Amino acid sequence: MTIDSLPGSSGYLDMYPERKMRYFKNPFVVGVTVVAGIGGLLFGYDTGVISGALLYIKDDFEAVNQSSFLQETIVSMALVGAIIGAAAGGWINDAYGRKKATLLADIIFALGSVVMAAAPDPYVLILGRLLVGLGVGVASVTAPVYIAEVSPSEIRGGLVSTNVLMITGGQFLSYLVNLAFTEVPGTWRWMLGAASVPAVIQFSLMLFLPESPRWLFIKDKKDEAVSVLSKIYDFPRLEDEIDYLNSQLEEERQKKKDVSYWDVFKTKEIRLAFIAGAGLQAFQQFTGINTVMYYSPTIVQMAGFKSNQLALLLSLIVAGMNAVGTILGIYLIDKAGRKKLALSSLAGVIVSLLILWGSFFAESSSSTSGLYGWLAVIGLMLYIAFFAPGMGPVPWTVNSEIYPEAYRGICGGMSATVNWVSNLIVAQTFLSVAEAVGTGTTFLILAGIAVIAFAFVVAFLPETKGLTFEEVESIWKEKAWGNGSNTQSLLESGNES
């Protein structure tokens, strides 16, 4: 079977344009995407809710109010859990499947939410944050891979990006919940406890969904896999997909016997793919997105707006822009492509961070802090407007598609772990760095990192728009061992409009 005849490839779809899948054409694919994406909602809700809850936790616990380190620990302990969950999540996905991994994540997340809501002191609260993080970490590995493996290649980018929309939607929802409970006794307990609701909903719905067909094939459960594929594709393309997966099955199963974490670094083409994927995940965090999302109310207050309610309201607007920007990213990612979208996003992020640096620098040396406070808010909004369509969805989409099946769980888990470790470093140090060198200088440092990220994308990220998993695998083989004409044709097919 040639590259151009692969189901879902540009050549295949040119020959059979009537077999091309459209967004929202298949209710089953949409349903799986939405339900799996609730894992992203959990991720986003937890990211956003703690930023508002922290304002009221400080009011209830004097020790927290007096310690930036304790505040950072409450925020970042979920990230410690997510690192562990993501590291284990790759193995769980490979051994037990995407469905069971999702159900496990929901149970752990719901338990953590209850512990947080009932916490009698900051230290039990930190334990609850750790549990929630474990659930989020497993979900962050599972949801993109599950969605990618049930998605036709021509719409895979947009569907995986829907998971990122759920993340940003969860952040927006968390700010709405924060505002709703500002006048309710036990404010932060309700904010954190409400996180269990989407976990219970996803658990209930996931019971009725099937396993990933690619995972079923690799586990030699062909009848179940064919049953799932028949819900995704119409008959002519279904036959081709089954024939192709059968042709790949023995090769993938052979690879599976020998795969280990060490092989990721030992095998040159996999190492190159992992560097690109993990690098994107690291730069997503080191350019400051979750600094903005975890601490946006605090940043707003640093800019001179002292009211908790006003800080939450302005942060709600920022979160809303994040969700809207992600919708734009879903539209663009399969049209403009992953690489162009990432580069344009980073260019805007650099400008926005420089605006934030300038506003805080000017505010520190001026008596008219109100004017510069609003400039800081504008900088935050511009940051989100540029980040959300590109560097929000691109790292997760790329990591769901650049690894061979045999490595997808391991590499996906490792790259997600890199994301969470980077997230932890930023969250655990932001307030302390801001206190040490000033908020403006902190944003200037982030701008410098964004410049490095831009250069990294130029150098290491190939365009994968519209390519099948196997075509993407061929790109890495060419980069590792050479075969210019073959890869050039793949890149051209992937970049066709």
N, C-alpha and C positions, 0 to 999 in steps of 0.2 A: 504494500500500500504506500503510495507516494505521499509526500508532504501535502501537495495541493489537493489530494483526495481525502484527507482526514476530515471526518465529520466536524463541522463547526469552523473549519479553516476558511480563509478568504477564497481560495480556489474552489473549494467544495461548494460554498454558498454562491459563488459566481455561476457555477454549473447548475445549481438548483436553488434559485433565488426564492422560490415559493416555500422552501423549507426553513428560511431564516426566521428566527424567533423575534417577536416584538415585546417590548415591555408591557406587562399587564395582560398579554394575550392568554396566558395559561394560569388559571386561578390556583392550581396546585403549587406552581413555582412561586407565585406571589405569596401564598399562604405560608409556605416553608420559610421564605425570606423574612416575613413579618414575625413569625413565631420565634425563629432562631435569633432574629434581631432584638428580641426582648433582652437577650443577654447583653447587648450593647446598651439598652435602656438602663439596666442595672448598673453598668459601668458609669454611664453618664450621670444618673441620679446620685450615685455616691460621690462622684467628683464634685457636683454642684451643691448638694445639700450640706456638706460639711462646712462650706464657706459661710453660709448663713447661720448654721447651728453654732459655729464657733463663737459668734458674737454673743450668744446667750449662754453658752457653756462658761464663758469667762465671767458672766454675771453670777452664775450659781456656784462656781468653784474658785475661791480666791487664789488658790495655788496656781491655777491655770492662768488667771488674769495677770499674775506677777511674773510669769515665766514664758518667754518666747519659745524656749526649748520644748516645754510641755505642750504648748500650742502646736508646734511643728510635729511633735510626736503623735498627738491625737490625729492630725491630718495624715501623716505619713505612715502610721502603723498599718493602715489599709494597704499601702503600697508594699510594705514588707510581706504581708499576706499574699498580695497579688504576684509578687516575685516567686514565692513558693508555689502558688497555684498555677502560674504560667509554666514554670519549670516542670512540674508534675503533669500539667495538662497535656503536653505533647505525648507523653507515654500513655496516659489514660485514653486519649483519642485513638492511638494506634492499637492498644490492647483491647479496649472495650467498645470503641465506636463513638461517633459524634453524639448520638442520642443519649446514651448513658452518661457521658461526660456532662451534657447539659443538665440532666436531671440531678446529678450530684452537685453541680454548681448551685442550682436553685435551693437545694436543701441546706447547704452550708451558708448561703447568703441570707436565707430567711432566719436561720438560727442566730446569726450574727446581728441581724436587725433587732431581734427581740432582746438580746443581751445588751445592746447599746441603749435601747429605750428604757430598760430597767436598771441601768447602771447607778449604784449608790455613790460612786466616787470616780475620779478620773482614770483610775487604774483598771477598773472593770470596763469602763468605756473603751479604753485602749485594747482590752481583750476582744470586745465586740468588733472593734475596727479591724483587728487581725483576722477574725473569722469572715467578716464581709469581704475583706481583701482576698482571702483564699477562693471564695466563690467567684469574685470578679476575675481573678487571674485565670481560672479554668475556663470561664466563659469567653474571655478575650482571645484565647487560642481557638476555641471550638466554633464560635459563631461564624467567623469569616471563612473557615475551611468548609464547614457544613454548607453554607450558602454557595460557595464557589463550586462545590462538587455536585450540586443539583442544578447549576446554571449553565445554559448553553453559552459557548465561548463568546458569541457576538454581543451578549448583554451581561456578561459576567462582571465587568467593572462596575456597571451601574447598580447591579443587585448587591454586590459586596459592599459598595458604598452606602447602600441603604442601612447596613449595620451601623455605619458611622453616623447616618442621619438619626438613628435610634439613640446613639450616644449623645448627640447634641440635643435631641428631643428630650432625653432624660435629664440633661442639665437644665433645660428650659423648664421642664416640669418641676424640678427640685426648687427652682426659684419661686415658682407659683406656690408650691407647698410652703416654702419658707415665709412668703408674704401672708399666706392664709393663716398661719399659726403664730404670727407675731404678737397677737393680743390674747392668746390662749394660755392658761396656766400649764406649766410643763412644756413650754414652747419647743425647746430643742429635742425633747423626748419624742414628741409627735413627729417632728421633722425626720428623725432618724428611724423611728419605728415604722413609718409609712413605707419604707423601702422594701418591707417584706411582701407587700401586695403584688407588685409585678413579678416577683419570684414565684409566688404561689400560682399566679395566672399562667406563667410560662410552663411551670411543672405540669399543670393540669392539661394544657393544650399539647404539650410535647408527647404525652402518653399516646396521642392519636396519630402522631407523625412517624414515618418510616426512617430507617437508617440511611445514610449516604450510599448511593448505588456503587460508587467507586470503592468504598470501604468493604461493602458486601462482596464485590468481585474479588478483591484481594484476599478475602477470607474464604473464597471458594463457595459463597452462597449465591450461586448464579440465578437460581429461580427467583429469590427475593429481589435481587438486583434488577432483573428484567421486569419484574412487577412494578418497581419504582420508576424505572426508565420509561415504561409505557404510560405513566402519568405525566411525563415531561415532554415526550416527543410523539408526533404523529407517526403512522406506520412506516412510510418510506425511510425517514431519517432514523427511526427506531432500529430498523434492521441494520443500518450502517453503523450506528453507535454500538450495538451489541457485537457485531462482527469485529469492530475495531478493539473494543475492550477485551474480547476473547483473545485477539492476537497479541495484546499487550500483557495478558494475565500471567503467563508463565515467566516472562522476563521480570515483571514486577515482583512476583513471589520469590524468584531467585534472589533478587536484590534484597528483599525484605529479610532473608535469612542472615545476611551478612552486615546489615546496617547497625551502626552504633554511633554514639555521640562523637567518638574519635574520627569516624569516617567522614563526618562533615568537614573536618579540617584536613584530613588526609587526601580526600578526593578533590582534585583541582577545580573541576567545574562546579561542584557543590560548594566548595569554599568561596569561589567568586560570587555565586548566587547569595550565599549567606552574608558575605560582606556587604553586598548591595542592600539586601533586605534588612539586616540588623542595623546597618548604618542609617538607613531611612528612619527606622524606629527610634534610634537614639537622637537624631537631629529633630524629630518631631517634638521631643520633650525638651531638649536643650535650647530650642528656640523659644521656649517659654509658655507654651499653650496652657499647661495645667497650673503654672504660676498664675496666669490670668484667671483660670476657672476656679481654682481653690481659693485664691486670695482677692478676687475682684472687689468684693465689698470692702476688704481691708485697704486695697489700693485706692479705692474711691475715698475712703476716710483719710488716707494719707494725703490725698489731693485737696483736702479741706472740707469735705462734706461729712459732718460728724454724726448725723442722724442715722441710726441703724436702719430705719424704714426707707429713707432716701437712698442709702447705700445699696440696700437690697433691690429697690426699684430700678436704679440705674444698672445694676448687675443683671437684672431680668432682661433689660433691653439688650445688653451685650449677649446674653445667652440666646435670645430670640434671633439676633443677627447670625449667631453661630449656626443655628438650625436652618435658617433661610440660605445661608452660604453653602451649607452642605447639600441642599437640594440642587443648587446651581452646579455643584461638583458632580452630582449624580448624572446630570445632563451632559456635562462636558467630558467626563472621564473616558467614555467610549467614542467621543468625537474628536476632541483635541488630543487625547492620549495622556498617558501617565506622566511622561517626562516633561512635556511642555507645561502641563498643569502645575507640576511641582515647582518648576523654575519661575513661572509667573507669580505663583503664590509666595515664594521666598523673596522675590524682589519687592513685593508689597509689604511683607513682614519687616524687611530691613528698614524701609521708609517709616513704617508705623512705630517701630521701636525707637528710631531716632527722634520722632516727634515726642514720644513719652519721655525720653531722656531730656530733651530740650525743655519740656513743660515742667518737670520736677527740678531741673537745674535752675530755671528762671524763677520758679516759685520760691526756692530756698533763698534767693537773693533779692526778693521783691516783697513789698508790702501789699500788693494787689493780688493776693493768693487766689481769690475767687476766679479771676480771668484765667489764670494758669491751671486752676483746678478743672475748669471746663475743657481746656485744651488737652489735659490728661485723659478726660473721659472720651474726647474725640479720638485721641490716639488709641485708646483701648478698642473703640468701635472699629476704627480702620484696621487695626491688627486682626480682629476677628473676621472682618469682611474679606481680607486677603488670605488669611490662614484657612478658613473653613472650606472653601471649594477645592483647595489643592493639598496642602500638607496635612489636612484632616483625613481625607479618605485615601490618598495615594499610598502611604506606607502600608496600611492594612490590606488594600487591594493587591498591591505588588507582592506582599508576603503570602497571600493566599494562592498565587498562581506561578511563582518562579521556581518552585521546588518540585522534583519528581515525586510521584505518589509514594515511593518507598521512604522518602525523606520528609514528606510534607508535615507529618505530625511532629517529628523531632525538631526540624528546622523552624516550623511555626512556633513551637513552644519556646525554643531558644531565642528567637527574635522577639517574641512577646516579652520574654524575661528581660531582654535588653531594654525594651520600652519601659518596663516597670522599674528596673534599676535606675534608669535615667530619670524617670518620673520621681522616684524616691529622692535622688540626689538633689533635684531642683526644689522639691517641696520641703525637704528637711533643711535646706540652707537659705531659701529666699529671704525670710525675715531677718535672719542673722546677718546675711551679706548686706541687706539693705540698711541695717543698723550700723554696720561697720564702715561701709563706703558710701552710703547714701542711695536712695531709691533711684535717682536719675542715673548714677553710675552703673547700678545693677542692670538697668535696661540697656545701657550702652554695651555692656558685656554680652548681653543676649543678642544685640545687633551684630556684634563681631562674630558670634557663633553662627548666626544666620548667613553671613557672608561665606563662611567655611562650608556650610551646608549647601549653598548654591554651587560652589566649586565641586563638591562631592557628587551631586546629582549629575552635573555635566560629565564628570569623569567616569562614573561607575554604573549609572542606571541606563539600561537599554530600553527601548520602547517595546511594550508588550501588548499594546492595544489590538484586540481582535484575534490574537494568536491562541491556538490550542495549548494545553499543558505540554504536549510533546514538541510543538514548535518552539516554545520558550526554552525547553530543555536543550534543544539543538543549538540555540543561541549561546548558551553557556559552554557547550562542548566546543563550539567554534572559537570562543574567546580563550578557552583553555588550550586547545590543540590546533586551531587553525582550520579553515575551510571557507575562505572568504566568499566565494560565489554563492554557496548554499545559504549562508547567513544573510547575505545582502538581499537575496530573494525573499527570505523570511521577513526582514525588516520592512521591505517594500510592501509586502502583503499586509503586514500589521499596521502600516501607516496610511493605507488607502482609506479614503473617506467612505 
